[in-house]
Amino acid sequence: MKIAVNAACLRRDLPADTGAVATQIIVTLCRQQPAHQFILFFDGPAPGGMEFPPNVTPVVLPLRGEKAWHYYWWLEWQLPRAMKPFQPDVYLGLDGTLPLRSKIPATLLIRDLSFLLDAGLQSPAQQKRLKKNLMNYLWRARSIAVLSETGKDAVLDFAPSVASKLSVLDIGLSDLYQPLEWDDREAIKREFAGGAEYFLVTAGLHPRNNIMPVFKAFSALKRRQLSSIKLVIAGSATPAGADIAKALPSYKFRNDVNWIQEADQETLAKLTGGAYAMIYPVRLDGLAMPVYAAQKCQVPVVAIEGKAAKEAAGDSALFSDPANLDDLSDKMSRIYKDEQLRSLLLAKIPPQKAFSSWEKAAEELWAAMTGPVPQNP
């Protein structure tokens, strides 16, 4: 069997920004299915360092620009034309899209629908196109895979009629994420925070990730506590977040902030295990991977209230009111001052939901791609 994969999103699928979830799933799937040929189509150079199994053929179809019609042209004309010589049996859209002109049976992988609120990580032009065509994508797909119950609910709220096509994949999390001994934590604190305790934010500098509210809450905490605690941000710069990056050098507590832009999984695991607490400010992502990582490392979480964070943390996190900036600062102060509260939250961490790898998710995705065709009601 030949599988055509729209892999354009992998070029922006970074460990600190998205958990590299789509990358890990597709690489695992290709490795699990050596008898089948996968053709991965990129809209620019394939990600550096990405190792393909022998049954993978990467194909680069350069995107001709950043306007809405350039994305339309790539998906509806360049991609089908490039797929045709390979005569694929199945199409997999890792970004939740498919070429509507194609009649190849298609499976979509969807993380969230935040673009419906203009709060996606995609460019404005991409978000506009996604909003316009989402219903057509969902209706035309033979199957749809999501990464959480939060993602499932979002899809069903938008299109209840596709319920029979939906499947929720089991998530994976590397065994690199483990609770650390005191000596190891001290070494990590020296490496990334000058030996001080630190809050960790794992998210790209993007407006939808609420990085500016975190800066303001951290400022309020520093003024109130007169503490040496630091703030470490692991995540990349983004075009949408250019103003945030520009403002950082003039931030009053800049010397207490360490921005790590290209953290790999090993670095993220160290940062997570060494943190005093994880701050999770992202409300609209469909999968709160940093929360699962913190739990596995026995690190408490303060989160701005959101569905994915609630799904991941249950009662084991402190949730702040999204409409109240002071509440986030108060919650950060509470977890910093109150060791008993910190221990109580750690005791409430639910049984680990994540598997130690993405093997199970890849198997479930393959079943969605090749199993019986679901029937719409």
Order of alpha helices (4+ residues) and beta strands (2+ residues): beta-alpha-alpha-beta-beta-alpha-alpha-beta-beta-alpha-beta-alpha-beta-alpha-beta-alpha-beta-alpha-beta-alpha-beta-alpha-beta-alpha-beta-alpha-alpha-alpha
